[in-house]
Amino acid sequence: MEDERIVALYWERSEDAIRQTQSKYDNYCMGIAGRILSNHEDARECVNDTYLAVWNTIPPNRPASLMAYVGKVTRNIAVSCLR
């Protein structure tokens, strides 16, 4: 599914937005969190927290690049977990 459509699903508050984001970006997010944390279970928890954070921030945010947005949220959560 196109990123623009996924963002539109978030704006519609459709739970399918989370499923589509997970389907498209789960491996990407796990890679980011896994490199920071070096622990699969902690990385999985951070990625799950990412989906909730994205749900809670779109709207009001409308990211130009969903991939960059999801990656940044994942990185920030993983760094917070590391601290």
N, CA, C and O atoms as a Maestro MAE file, in Angstrom:
{
 s_m_m2io_version
 :::
 2.0.0
}

f_m_ct {
 s_m_title
 :::
 protein
 m_atom[332] {
  # First column is atom index #
  i_m_mmod_type
  r_m_x_coord
  r_m_y_coord
  r_m_z_coord
  i_m_residue_number
  s_m_chain_name
  s_m_pdb_residue_name
  s_m_pdb_atom_name
  i_m_atomic_number
  :::
  1 25 0.849 -1.171 0.000 1 A "MET " " N  " 7
  2 3 0.000 0.000 0.000 1 A "MET " " CA " 6
  3 2 0.900 1.242 0.000 1 A "MET " " C  " 6
  4 15 1.962 1.242 0.622 1 A "MET " " O  " 8
  5 25 0.481 2.273 -0.684 2 A "GLU " " N  " 7
  6 3 1.226 3.532 -0.751 2 A "GLU " " CA " 6
  7 2 1.227 4.227 0.603 2 A "GLU " " C  " 6
  8 15 0.252 4.156 1.352 2 A "GLU " " O  " 8
  9 25 2.332 4.900 0.909 3 A "ASP " " N  " 7
  10 3 2.447 5.601 2.184 3 A "ASP " " CA " 6
  11 2 1.373 6.670 2.354 3 A "ASP " " C  " 6
  12 15 0.852 6.860 3.453 3 A "ASP " " O  " 8
  13 25 1.042 7.362 1.277 4 A "GLU " " N  " 7
  14 3 0.018 8.406 1.361 4 A "GLU " " CA " 6
  15 2 -1.318 7.819 1.808 4 A "GLU " " C  " 6
  16 15 -2.050 8.445 2.575 4 A "GLU " " O  " 8
  17 25 -1.629 6.629 1.331 5 A "ARG " " N  " 7
  18 3 -2.877 5.964 1.715 5 A "ARG " " CA " 6
  19 2 -2.826 5.528 3.183 5 A "ARG " " C  " 6
  20 15 -3.824 5.618 3.897 5 A "ARG " " O  " 8
  21 25 -1.661 5.056 3.623 6 A "ILE " " N  " 7
  22 3 -1.528 4.652 5.020 6 A "ILE " " CA " 6
  23 2 -1.721 5.866 5.930 6 A "ILE " " C  " 6
  24 15 -2.422 5.784 6.939 6 A "ILE " " O  " 8
  25 25 -1.098 6.994 5.571 7 A "VAL " " N  " 7
  26 3 -1.269 8.215 6.363 7 A "VAL " " CA " 6
  27 2 -2.743 8.631 6.372 7 A "VAL " " C  " 6
  28 15 -3.263 9.070 7.397 7 A "VAL " " O  " 8
  29 25 -3.402 8.491 5.239 8 A "ALA " " N  " 7
  30 3 -4.836 8.816 5.181 8 A "ALA " " CA " 6
  31 2 -5.634 7.922 6.126 8 A "ALA " " C  " 6
  32 15 -6.598 8.380 6.739 8 A "ALA " " O  " 8
  33 25 -5.246 6.655 6.251 9 A "LEU " " N  " 7
  34 3 -5.923 5.748 7.184 9 A "LEU " " CA " 6
  35 2 -5.740 6.217 8.626 9 A "LEU " " C  " 6
  36 15 -6.668 6.124 9.430 9 A "LEU " " O  " 8
  37 25 -4.546 6.721 8.957 10 A "TYR " " N  " 7
  38 3 -4.348 7.285 10.299 10 A "TYR " " CA " 6
  39 2 -5.277 8.468 10.525 10 A "TYR " " C  " 6
  40 15 -5.876 8.594 11.593 10 A "TYR " " O  " 8
  41 25 -5.400 9.334 9.525 11 A "TRP " " N  " 7
  42 3 -6.279 10.498 9.656 11 A "TRP " " CA " 6
  43 2 -7.734 10.077 9.790 11 A "TRP " " C  " 6
  44 15 -8.520 10.766 10.441 11 A "TRP " " O  " 8
  45 25 -8.099 8.958 9.184 12 A "GLU " " N  " 7
  46 3 -9.463 8.426 9.308 12 A "GLU " " CA " 6
  47 2 -9.641 7.662 10.623 12 A "GLU " " C  " 6
  48 15 -10.748 7.245 10.960 12 A "GLU " " O  " 8
  49 25 -8.538 7.483 11.363 13 A "ARG " " N  " 7
  50 3 -8.515 6.728 12.621 13 A "ARG " " CA " 6
  51 2 -8.892 5.266 12.408 13 A "ARG " " C  " 6
  52 15 -9.546 4.651 13.251 13 A "ARG " " O  " 8
  53 25 -8.475 4.727 11.283 14 A "SER " " N  " 7
  54 3 -8.701 3.327 10.963 14 A "SER " " CA " 6
  55 2 -7.574 2.486 11.545 14 A "SER " " C  " 6
  56 15 -6.400 2.771 11.305 14 A "SER " " O  " 8
  57 25 -7.915 1.461 12.300 15 A "GLU " " N  " 7
  58 3 -6.904 0.589 12.881 15 A "GLU " " CA " 6
  59 2 -6.118 -0.165 11.817 15 A "GLU " " C  " 6
  60 15 -5.042 -0.693 12.098 15 A "GLU " " O  " 8
  61 25 -6.639 -0.217 10.615 16 A "ASP " " N  " 7
  62 3 -5.916 -0.847 9.513 16 A "ASP " " CA " 6
  63 2 -4.607 -0.106 9.219 16 A "ASP " " C  " 6
  64 15 -3.686 -0.682 8.640 16 A "ASP " " O  " 8
  65 25 -4.524 1.151 9.610 17 A "ALA " " N  " 7
  66 3 -3.291 1.923 9.411 17 A "ALA " " CA " 6
  67 2 -2.125 1.270 10.149 17 A "ALA " " C  " 6
  68 15 -1.016 1.189 9.620 17 A "ALA " " O  " 8
  69 25 -2.375 0.812 11.351 18 A "ILE " " N  " 7
  70 3 -1.306 0.158 12.132 18 A "ILE " " CA " 6
  71 2 -0.901 -1.150 11.465 18 A "ILE " " C  " 6
  72 15 0.288 -1.447 11.350 18 A "ILE " " O  " 8
  73 25 -1.870 -1.921 11.032 19 A "ARG " " N  " 7
  74 3 -1.560 -3.188 10.368 19 A "ARG " " CA " 6
  75 2 -0.754 -2.963 9.099 19 A "ARG " " C  " 6
  76 15 0.201 -3.691 8.829 19 A "ARG " " O  " 8
  77 25 -1.132 -1.960 8.321 20 A "GLN " " N  " 7
  78 3 -0.418 -1.659 7.087 20 A "GLN " " CA " 6
  79 2 1.003 -1.155 7.365 20 A "GLN " " C  " 6
  80 15 1.944 -1.505 6.653 20 A "GLN " " O  " 8
  81 25 1.146 -0.339 8.398 21 A "THR " " N  " 7
  82 3 2.469 0.154 8.779 21 A "THR " " CA " 6
  83 2 3.346 -1.007 9.224 21 A "THR " " C  " 6
  84 15 4.509 -1.101 8.830 21 A "THR " " O  " 8
  85 25 2.796 -1.875 10.032 22 A "GLN " " N  " 7
  86 3 3.550 -3.036 10.502 22 A "GLN " " CA " 6
  87 2 3.940 -3.927 9.331 22 A "GLN " " C  " 6
  88 15 5.080 -4.386 9.260 22 A "GLN " " O  " 8
  89 25 3.028 -4.172 8.429 23 A "SER " " N  " 7
  90 3 3.308 -5.011 7.282 23 A "SER " " CA " 6
  91 2 4.438 -4.450 6.425 23 A "SER " " C  " 6
  92 15 5.285 -5.194 5.931 23 A "SER " " O  " 8
  93 25 4.441 -3.145 6.258 24 A "LYS " " N  " 7
  94 3 5.407 -2.513 5.361 24 A "LYS " " CA " 6
  95 2 6.741 -2.208 6.035 24 A "LYS " " C  " 6
  96 15 7.786 -2.314 5.393 24 A "LYS " " O  " 8
  97 25 6.731 -1.831 7.316 25 A "TYR " " N  " 7
  98 3 7.942 -1.303 7.950 25 A "TYR " " CA " 6
  99 2 8.443 -2.078 9.154 25 A "TYR " " C  " 6
  100 15 9.364 -1.616 9.827 25 A "TYR " " O  " 8
  101 25 7.876 -3.230 9.449 26 A "ASP " " N  " 7
  102 3 8.292 -3.968 10.639 26 A "ASP " " CA " 6
  103 2 9.773 -4.354 10.585 26 A "ASP " " C  " 6
  104 15 10.491 -4.141 11.562 26 A "ASP " " O  " 8
  105 25 10.236 -4.907 9.488 27 A "ASN " " N  " 7
  106 3 11.642 -5.304 9.387 27 A "ASN " " CA " 6
  107 2 12.561 -4.088 9.477 27 A "ASN " " C  " 6
  108 15 13.615 -4.152 10.110 27 A "ASN " " O  " 8
  109 25 12.173 -2.999 8.855 28 A "TYR " " N  " 7
  110 3 12.937 -1.753 8.899 28 A "TYR " " CA " 6
  111 2 13.067 -1.266 10.347 28 A "TYR " " C  " 6
  112 15 14.164 -0.933 10.798 28 A "TYR " " O  " 8
  113 25 11.961 -1.226 11.059 29 A "CYS " " N  " 7
  114 3 11.969 -0.761 12.455 29 A "CYS " " CA " 6
  115 2 12.750 -1.710 13.353 29 A "CYS " " C  " 6
  116 15 13.493 -1.265 14.228 29 A "CYS " " O  " 8
  117 25 12.589 -3.000 13.145 30 A "MET " " N  " 7
  118 3 13.335 -3.974 13.938 30 A "MET " " CA " 6
  119 2 14.832 -3.828 13.701 30 A "MET " " C  " 6
  120 15 15.625 -4.002 14.626 30 A "MET " " O  " 8
  121 25 15.220 -3.515 12.486 31 A "GLY " " N  " 7
  122 3 16.636 -3.293 12.191 31 A "GLY " " CA " 6
  123 2 17.184 -2.106 12.955 31 A "GLY " " C  " 6
  124 15 18.273 -2.176 13.526 31 A "GLY " " O  " 8
  125 25 16.436 -1.018 12.967 32 A "ILE " " N  " 7
  126 3 16.869 0.183 13.684 32 A "ILE " " CA " 6
  127 2 16.977 -0.104 15.180 32 A "ILE " " C  " 6
  128 15 18.015 0.143 15.794 32 A "ILE " " O  " 8
  129 25 15.908 -0.623 15.756 33 A "ALA " " N  " 7
  130 3 15.893 -0.890 17.200 33 A "ALA " " CA " 6
  131 2 16.912 -1.963 17.577 33 A "ALA " " C  " 6
  132 15 17.557 -1.869 18.621 33 A "ALA " " O  " 8
  133 25 17.056 -2.972 16.739 34 A "GLY " " N  " 7
  134 3 17.998 -4.057 17.025 34 A "GLY " " CA " 6
  135 2 19.442 -3.595 17.031 34 A "GLY " " C  " 6
  136 15 20.234 -4.052 17.855 34 A "GLY " " O  " 8
  137 25 19.797 -2.693 16.121 35 A "ARG " " N  " 7
  138 3 21.168 -2.179 16.100 35 A "ARG " " CA " 6
  139 2 21.462 -1.316 17.326 35 A "ARG " " C  " 6
  140 15 22.596 -1.287 17.804 35 A "ARG " " O  " 8
  141 25 20.468 -0.628 17.827 36 A "ILE " " N  " 7
  142 3 20.672 0.226 18.995 36 A "ILE " " CA " 6
  143 2 20.695 -0.596 20.276 36 A "ILE " " C  " 6
  144 15 21.523 -0.352 21.153 36 A "ILE " " O  " 8
  145 25 19.804 -1.558 20.392 37 A "LEU " " N  " 7
  146 3 19.620 -2.277 21.653 37 A "LEU " " CA " 6
  147 2 20.347 -3.614 21.744 37 A "LEU " " C  " 6
  148 15 20.661 -4.066 22.845 37 A "LEU " " O  " 8
  149 25 20.618 -4.247 20.620 38 A "SER " " N  " 7
  150 3 21.288 -5.552 20.587 38 A "SER " " CA " 6
  151 2 20.550 -6.615 21.391 38 A "SER " " C  " 6
  152 15 21.166 -7.558 21.888 38 A "SER " " O  " 8
  153 25 19.243 -6.468 21.521 39 A "ASN " " N  " 7
  154 3 18.425 -7.441 22.231 39 A "ASN " " CA " 6
  155 2 17.092 -7.540 21.505 39 A "ASN " " C  " 6
  156 15 16.367 -6.552 21.391 39 A "ASN " " O  " 8
  157 25 16.772 -8.726 21.016 40 A "HIS " " N  " 7
  158 3 15.575 -8.906 20.198 40 A "HIS " " CA " 6
  159 2 14.292 -8.547 20.951 40 A "HIS " " C  " 6
  160 15 13.416 -7.884 20.396 40 A "HIS " " O  " 8
  161 25 14.178 -8.973 22.192 41 A "GLU " " N  " 7
  162 3 12.952 -8.715 22.946 41 A "GLU " " CA " 6
  163 2 12.758 -7.219 23.207 41 A "GLU " " C  " 6
  164 15 11.649 -6.700 23.086 41 A "GLU " " O  " 8
  165 25 13.839 -6.540 23.562 42 A "ASP " " N  " 7
  166 3 13.749 -5.093 23.779 42 A "ASP " " CA " 6
  167 2 13.429 -4.366 22.473 42 A "ASP " " C  " 6
  168 15 12.658 -3.406 22.458 42 A "ASP " " O  " 8
  169 25 14.025 -4.831 21.389 43 A "ALA " " N  " 7
  170 3 13.764 -4.223 20.084 43 A "ALA " " CA " 6
  171 2 12.295 -4.402 19.700 43 A "ALA " " C  " 6
  172 15 11.667 -3.467 19.203 43 A "ALA " " O  " 8
  173 25 11.746 -5.592 19.927 44 A "ARG " " N  " 7
  174 3 10.340 -5.854 19.607 44 A "ARG " " CA " 6
  175 2 9.434 -4.943 20.426 44 A "ARG " " C  " 6
  176 15 8.456 -4.411 19.902 44 A "ARG " " O  " 8
  177 25 9.747 -4.757 21.702 45 A "GLU " " N  " 7
  178 3 8.946 -3.879 22.543 45 A "GLU " " CA " 6
  179 2 8.997 -2.433 22.035 45 A "GLU " " C  " 6
  180 15 7.978 -1.743 22.016 45 A "GLU " " O  " 8
  181 25 10.170 -1.987 21.628 46 A "CYS " " N  " 7
  182 3 10.311 -0.627 21.088 46 A "CYS " " CA " 6
  183 2 9.518 -0.454 19.798 46 A "CYS " " C  " 6
  184 15 8.892 0.584 19.583 46 A "CYS " " O  " 8
  185 25 9.547 -1.460 18.950 47 A "VAL " " N  " 7
  186 3 8.803 -1.374 17.685 47 A "VAL " " CA " 6
  187 2 7.305 -1.340 17.970 47 A "VAL " " C  " 6
  188 15 6.573 -0.585 17.330 47 A "VAL " " O  " 8
  189 25 6.848 -2.136 18.908 48 A "ASN " " N  " 7
  190 3 5.430 -2.085 19.277 48 A "ASN " " CA " 6
  191 2 5.060 -0.715 19.836 48 A "ASN " " C  " 6
  192 15 3.988 -0.184 19.544 48 A "ASN " " O  " 8
  193 25 5.956 -0.147 20.644 49 A "ASP " " N  " 7
  194 3 5.729 1.203 21.162 49 A "ASP " " CA " 6
  195 2 5.716 2.231 20.029 49 A "ASP " " C  " 6
  196 15 5.017 3.242 20.102 49 A "ASP " " O  " 8
  197 25 6.490 1.963 18.993 50 A "THR " " N  " 7
  198 3 6.511 2.851 17.820 50 A "THR " " CA " 6
  199 2 5.129 2.939 17.190 50 A "THR " " C  " 6
  200 15 4.656 4.031 16.876 50 A "THR " " O  " 8
  201 25 4.482 1.795 17.003 51 A "TYR " " N  " 7
  202 3 3.163 1.803 16.370 51 A "TYR " " CA " 6
  203 2 2.160 2.611 17.193 51 A "TYR " " C  " 6
  204 15 1.337 3.336 16.634 51 A "TYR " " O  " 8
  205 25 2.228 2.487 18.509 52 A "LEU " " N  " 7
  206 3 1.341 3.269 19.371 52 A "LEU " " CA " 6
  207 2 1.669 4.759 19.268 52 A "LEU " " C  " 6
  208 15 0.766 5.592 19.188 52 A "LEU " " O  " 8
  209 25 2.947 5.089 19.270 53 A "ALA " " N  " 7
  210 3 3.347 6.498 19.180 53 A "ALA " " CA " 6
  211 2 2.928 7.107 17.843 53 A "ALA " " C  " 6
  212 15 2.473 8.250 17.796 53 A "ALA " " O  " 8
  213 25 3.077 6.360 16.778 54 A "VAL " " N  " 7
  214 3 2.661 6.864 15.462 54 A "VAL " " CA " 6
  215 2 1.146 7.056 15.446 54 A "VAL " " C  " 6
  216 15 0.654 8.058 14.925 54 A "VAL " " O  " 8
  217 25 0.411 6.113 16.005 55 A "TRP " " N  " 7
  218 3 -1.050 6.241 16.097 55 A "TRP " " CA " 6
  219 2 -1.437 7.504 16.862 55 A "TRP " " C  " 6
  220 15 -2.381 8.200 16.487 55 A "TRP " " O  " 8
  221 25 -0.705 7.795 17.932 56 A "ASN " " N  " 7
  222 3 -1.036 8.946 18.774 56 A "ASN " " CA " 6
  223 2 -0.581 10.281 18.195 56 A "ASN " " C  " 6
  224 15 -1.036 11.329 18.655 56 A "ASN " " O  " 8
  225 25 0.305 10.275 17.199 57 A "THR " " N  " 7
  226 3 0.829 11.533 16.658 57 A "THR " " CA " 6
  227 2 0.372 11.844 15.237 57 A "THR " " C  " 6
  228 15 0.606 12.949 14.746 57 A "THR " " O  " 8
  229 25 -0.266 10.902 14.578 58 A "ILE " " N  " 7
  230 3 -0.877 11.162 13.262 58 A "ILE " " CA " 6
  231 2 -2.371 10.960 13.426 58 A "ILE " " C  " 6
  232 15 -2.769 9.820 13.664 58 A "ILE " " O  " 8
  233 25 -3.218 11.939 13.323 59 A "PRO " " N  " 7
  234 3 -2.939 13.358 13.341 59 A "PRO " " CA " 6
  235 2 -2.511 13.824 14.718 59 A "PRO " " C  " 6
  236 15 -2.698 13.073 15.676 59 A "PRO " " O  " 8
  237 25 -1.963 14.984 14.878 60 A "PRO " " N  " 7
  238 3 -1.984 16.157 14.014 60 A "PRO " " CA " 6
  239 2 -0.866 16.189 12.969 60 A "PRO " " C  " 6
  240 15 -0.950 16.944 12.001 60 A "PRO " " O  " 8
  241 25 0.172 15.383 13.154 61 A "ASN " " N  " 7
  242 3 1.261 15.397 12.162 61 A "ASN " " CA " 6
  243 2 0.818 14.713 10.877 61 A "ASN " " C  " 6
  244 15 0.037 13.762 10.900 61 A "ASN " " O  " 8
  245 25 1.329 15.212 9.759 62 A "ARG " " N  " 7
  246 3 1.123 14.572 8.461 62 A "ARG " " CA " 6
  247 2 2.503 14.467 7.811 62 A "ARG " " C  " 6
  248 15 2.925 15.363 7.080 62 A "ARG " " O  " 8
  249 25 3.208 13.347 8.089 63 A "PRO " " N  " 7
  250 3 4.584 13.230 7.606 63 A "PRO " " CA " 6
  251 2 4.671 13.168 6.080 63 A "PRO " " C  " 6
  252 15 3.853 12.528 5.419 63 A "PRO " " O  " 8
  253 25 5.677 13.847 5.543 64 A "ALA " " N  " 7
  254 3 5.916 13.798 4.097 64 A "ALA " " CA " 6
  255 2 6.456 12.427 3.704 64 A "ALA " " C  " 6
  256 15 6.162 11.921 2.621 64 A "ALA " " O  " 8
  257 25 7.251 11.829 4.599 65 A "SER " " N  " 7
  258 3 7.799 10.493 4.370 65 A "SER " " CA " 6
  259 2 7.449 9.624 5.575 65 A "SER " " C  " 6
  260 15 7.993 9.806 6.664 65 A "SER " " O  " 8
  261 25 6.543 8.686 5.369 66 A "LEU " " N  " 7
  262 3 6.148 7.804 6.467 66 A "LEU " " CA " 6
  263 2 7.325 6.949 6.916 66 A "LEU " " C  " 6
  264 15 7.487 6.701 8.111 66 A "LEU " " O  " 8
  265 25 8.143 6.499 5.982 67 A "MET " " N  " 7
  266 3 9.299 5.677 6.327 67 A "MET " " CA " 6
  267 2 10.250 6.440 7.257 67 A "MET " " C  " 6
  268 15 10.688 5.894 8.270 67 A "MET " " O  " 8
  269 25 10.567 7.668 6.929 68 A "ALA " " N  " 7
  270 3 11.455 8.477 7.763 68 A "ALA " " CA " 6
  271 2 10.818 8.751 9.117 68 A "ALA " " C  " 6
  272 15 11.495 8.713 10.145 68 A "ALA " " O  " 8
  273 25 9.536 9.023 9.121 69 A "TYR " " N  " 7
  274 3 8.819 9.326 10.361 69 A "TYR " " CA " 6
  275 2 8.829 8.123 11.299 69 A "TYR " " C  " 6
  276 15 9.150 8.250 12.480 69 A "TYR " " O  " 8
  277 25 8.481 6.972 10.771 70 A "VAL " " N  " 7
  278 3 8.446 5.744 11.576 70 A "VAL " " CA " 6
  279 2 9.854 5.396 12.060 70 A "VAL " " C  " 6
  280 15 10.034 4.971 13.201 70 A "VAL " " O  " 8
  281 25 10.844 5.577 11.194 71 A "GLY " " N  " 7
  282 3 12.220 5.302 11.575 71 A "GLY " " CA " 6
  283 2 12.702 6.207 12.695 71 A "GLY " " C  " 6
  284 15 13.377 5.756 13.620 71 A "GLY " " O  " 8
  285 25 12.357 7.483 12.610 72 A "LYS " " N  " 7
  286 3 12.761 8.445 13.643 72 A "LYS " " CA " 6
  287 2 12.102 8.121 14.982 72 A "LYS " " C  " 6
  288 15 12.748 8.171 16.028 72 A "LYS " " O  " 8
  289 25 10.817 7.790 14.941 73 A "VAL " " N  " 7
  290 3 10.114 7.427 16.176 73 A "VAL " " CA " 6
  291 2 10.741 6.179 16.782 73 A "VAL " " C  " 6
  292 15 10.949 6.121 17.994 73 A "VAL " " O  " 8
  293 25 11.041 5.189 15.966 74 A "THR " " N  " 7
  294 3 11.664 3.957 16.454 74 A "THR " " CA " 6
  295 2 13.013 4.254 17.089 74 A "THR " " C  " 6
  296 15 13.311 3.773 18.183 74 A "THR " " O  " 8
  297 25 13.826 5.047 16.403 75 A "ARG " " N  " 7
  298 3 15.149 5.392 16.925 75 A "ARG " " CA " 6
  299 2 15.043 6.106 18.272 75 A "ARG " " C  " 6
  300 15 15.770 5.779 19.210 75 A "ARG " " O  " 8
  301 25 14.145 7.072 18.365 76 A "ASN " " N  " 7
  302 3 13.997 7.825 19.615 76 A "ASN " " CA " 6
  303 2 13.556 6.927 20.769 76 A "ASN " " C  " 6
  304 15 14.058 7.052 21.886 76 A "ASN " " O  " 8
  305 25 12.627 6.032 20.498 77 A "ILE " " N  " 7
  306 3 12.165 5.114 21.543 77 A "ILE " " CA " 6
  307 2 13.278 4.155 21.958 77 A "ILE " " C  " 6
  308 15 13.454 3.883 23.146 77 A "ILE " " O  " 8
  309 25 14.033 3.639 20.974 78 A "ALA " " N  " 7
  310 3 15.116 2.706 21.283 78 A "ALA " " CA " 6
  311 2 16.212 3.393 22.093 78 A "ALA " " C  " 6
  312 15 16.741 2.806 23.037 78 A "ALA " " O  " 8
  313 25 16.557 4.631 21.737 79 A "VAL " " N  " 7
  314 3 17.575 5.366 22.492 79 A "VAL " " CA " 6
  315 2 17.091 5.620 23.913 79 A "VAL " " C  " 6
  316 15 17.869 5.502 24.860 79 A "VAL " " O  " 8
  317 25 15.828 5.965 24.073 80 A "SER " " N  " 7
  318 3 15.265 6.161 25.423 80 A "SER " " CA " 6
  319 2 15.323 4.871 26.225 80 A "SER " " C  " 6
  320 15 15.620 4.891 27.420 80 A "SER " " O  " 8
  321 25 15.044 3.768 25.583 81 A "CYS " " N  " 7
  322 3 15.093 2.461 26.247 81 A "CYS " " CA " 6
  323 2 16.536 2.142 26.660 81 A "CYS " " C  " 6
  324 15 16.765 1.601 27.742 81 A "CYS " " O  " 8
  325 25 17.484 2.467 25.821 82 A "LEU " " N  " 7
  326 3 18.885 2.203 26.105 82 A "LEU " " CA " 6
  327 2 19.348 2.988 27.323 82 A "LEU " " C  " 6
  328 15 20.119 2.479 28.136 82 A "LEU " " O  " 8
  329 25 18.888 4.208 27.448 83 A "ARG " " N  " 7
  330 3 19.274 5.053 28.590 83 A "ARG " " CA " 6
  331 2 18.703 4.481 29.865 83 A "ARG " " C  " 6
  332 15 18.912 5.042 30.941 83 A "ARG " " O  " 8
  :::
 }
 m_bond[331] {
  # First column is bond index #
  i_m_from
  i_m_to
  i_m_order
  :::
  1 1 2 1
  2 2 3 1
  3 3 4 2
  4 3 5 1
  5 5 6 1
  6 6 7 1
  7 7 8 2
  8 7 9 1
  9 9 10 1
  10 10 11 1
  11 11 12 2
  12 11 13 1
  13 13 14 1
  14 14 15 1
  15 15 16 2
  16 15 17 1
  17 17 18 1
  18 18 19 1
  19 19 20 2
  20 19 21 1
  21 21 22 1
  22 22 23 1
  23 23 24 2
  24 23 25 1
  25 25 26 1
  26 26 27 1
  27 27 28 2
  28 27 29 1
  29 29 30 1
  30 30 31 1
  31 31 32 2
  32 31 33 1
  33 33 34 1
  34 34 35 1
  35 35 36 2
  36 35 37 1
  37 37 38 1
  38 38 39 1
  39 39 40 2
  40 39 41 1
  41 41 42 1
  42 42 43 1
  43 43 44 2
  44 43 45 1
  45 45 46 1
  46 46 47 1
  47 47 48 2
  48 47 49 1
  49 49 50 1
  50 50 51 1
  51 51 52 2
  52 51 53 1
  53 53 54 1
  54 54 55 1
  55 55 56 2
  56 55 57 1
  57 57 58 1
  58 58 59 1
  59 59 60 2
  60 59 61 1
  61 61 62 1
  62 62 63 1
  63 63 64 2
  64 63 65 1
  65 65 66 1
  66 66 67 1
  67 67 68 2
  68 67 69 1
  69 69 70 1
  70 70 71 1
  71 71 72 2
  72 71 73 1
  73 73 74 1
  74 74 75 1
  75 75 76 2
  76 75 77 1
  77 77 78 1
  78 78 79 1
  79 79 80 2
  80 79 81 1
  81 81 82 1
  82 82 83 1
  83 83 84 2
  84 83 85 1
  85 85 86 1
  86 86 87 1
  87 87 88 2
  88 87 89 1
  89 89 90 1
  90 90 91 1
  91 91 92 2
  92 91 93 1
  93 93 94 1
  94 94 95 1
  95 95 96 2
  96 95 97 1
  97 97 98 1
  98 98 99 1
  99 99 100 2
  100 99 101 1
  101 101 102 1
  102 102 103 1
  103 103 104 2
  104 103 105 1
  105 105 106 1
  106 106 107 1
  107 107 108 2
  108 107 109 1
  109 109 110 1
  110 110 111 1
  111 111 112 2
  112 111 113 1
  113 113 114 1
  114 114 115 1
  115 115 116 2
  116 115 117 1
  117 117 118 1
  118 118 119 1
  119 119 120 2
  120 119 121 1
  121 121 122 1
  122 122 123 1
  123 123 124 2
  124 123 125 1
  125 125 126 1
  126 126 127 1
  127 127 128 2
  128 127 129 1
  129 129 130 1
  130 130 131 1
  131 131 132 2
  132 131 133 1
  133 133 134 1
  134 134 135 1
  135 135 136 2
  136 135 137 1
  137 137 138 1
  138 138 139 1
  139 139 140 2
  140 139 141 1
  141 141 142 1
  142 142 143 1
  143 143 144 2
  144 143 145 1
  145 145 146 1
  146 146 147 1
  147 147 148 2
  148 147 149 1
  149 149 150 1
  150 150 151 1
  151 151 152 2
  152 151 153 1
  153 153 154 1
  154 154 155 1
  155 155 156 2
  156 155 157 1
  157 157 158 1
  158 158 159 1
  159 159 160 2
  160 159 161 1
  161 161 162 1
  162 162 163 1
  163 163 164 2
  164 163 165 1
  165 165 166 1
  166 166 167 1
  167 167 168 2
  168 167 169 1
  169 169 170 1
  170 170 171 1
  171 171 172 2
  172 171 173 1
  173 173 174 1
  174 174 175 1
  175 175 176 2
  176 175 177 1
  177 177 178 1
  178 178 179 1
  179 179 180 2
  180 179 181 1
  181 181 182 1
  182 182 183 1
  183 183 184 2
  184 183 185 1
  185 185 186 1
  186 186 187 1
  187 187 188 2
  188 187 189 1
  189 189 190 1
  190 190 191 1
  191 191 192 2
  192 191 193 1
  193 193 194 1
  194 194 195 1
  195 195 196 2
  196 195 197 1
  197 197 198 1
  198 198 199 1
  199 199 200 2
  200 199 201 1
  201 201 202 1
  202 202 203 1
  203 203 204 2
  204 203 205 1
  205 205 206 1
  206 206 207 1
  207 207 208 2
  208 207 209 1
  209 209 210 1
  210 210 211 1
  211 211 212 2
  212 211 213 1
  213 213 214 1
  214 214 215 1
  215 215 216 2
  216 215 217 1
  217 217 218 1
  218 218 219 1
  219 219 220 2
  220 219 221 1
  221 221 222 1
  222 222 223 1
  223 223 224 2
  224 223 225 1
  225 225 226 1
  226 226 227 1
  227 227 228 2
  228 227 229 1
  229 229 230 1
  230 230 231 1
  231 231 232 2
  232 231 233 1
  233 233 234 1
  234 234 235 1
  235 235 236 2
  236 235 237 1
  237 237 238 1
  238 238 239 1
  239 239 240 2
  240 239 241 1
  241 241 242 1
  242 242 243 1
  243 243 244 2
  244 243 245 1
  245 245 246 1
  246 246 247 1
  247 247 248 2
  248 247 249 1
  249 249 250 1
  250 250 251 1
  251 251 252 2
  252 251 253 1
  253 253 254 1
  254 254 255 1
  255 255 256 2
  256 255 257 1
  257 257 258 1
  258 258 259 1
  259 259 260 2
  260 259 261 1
  261 261 262 1
  262 262 263 1
  263 263 264 2
  264 263 265 1
  265 265 266 1
  266 266 267 1
  267 267 268 2
  268 267 269 1
  269 269 270 1
  270 270 271 1
  271 271 272 2
  272 271 273 1
  273 273 274 1
  274 274 275 1
  275 275 276 2
  276 275 277 1
  277 277 278 1
  278 278 279 1
  279 279 280 2
  280 279 281 1
  281 281 282 1
  282 282 283 1
  283 283 284 2
  284 283 285 1
  285 285 286 1
  286 286 287 1
  287 287 288 2
  288 287 289 1
  289 289 290 1
  290 290 291 1
  291 291 292 2
  292 291 293 1
  293 293 294 1
  294 294 295 1
  295 295 296 2
  296 295 297 1
  297 297 298 1
  298 298 299 1
  299 299 300 2
  300 299 301 1
  301 301 302 1
  302 302 303 1
  303 303 304 2
  304 303 305 1
  305 305 306 1
  306 306 307 1
  307 307 308 2
  308 307 309 1
  309 309 310 1
  310 310 311 1
  311 311 312 2
  312 311 313 1
  313 313 314 1
  314 314 315 1
  315 315 316 2
  316 315 317 1
  317 317 318 1
  318 318 319 1
  319 319 320 2
  320 319 321 1
  321 321 322 1
  322 322 323 1
  323 323 324 2
  324 323 325 1
  325 325 326 1
  326 326 327 1
  327 327 328 2
  328 327 329 1
  329 329 330 1
  330 330 331 1
  331 331 332 2
  :::
 }
}
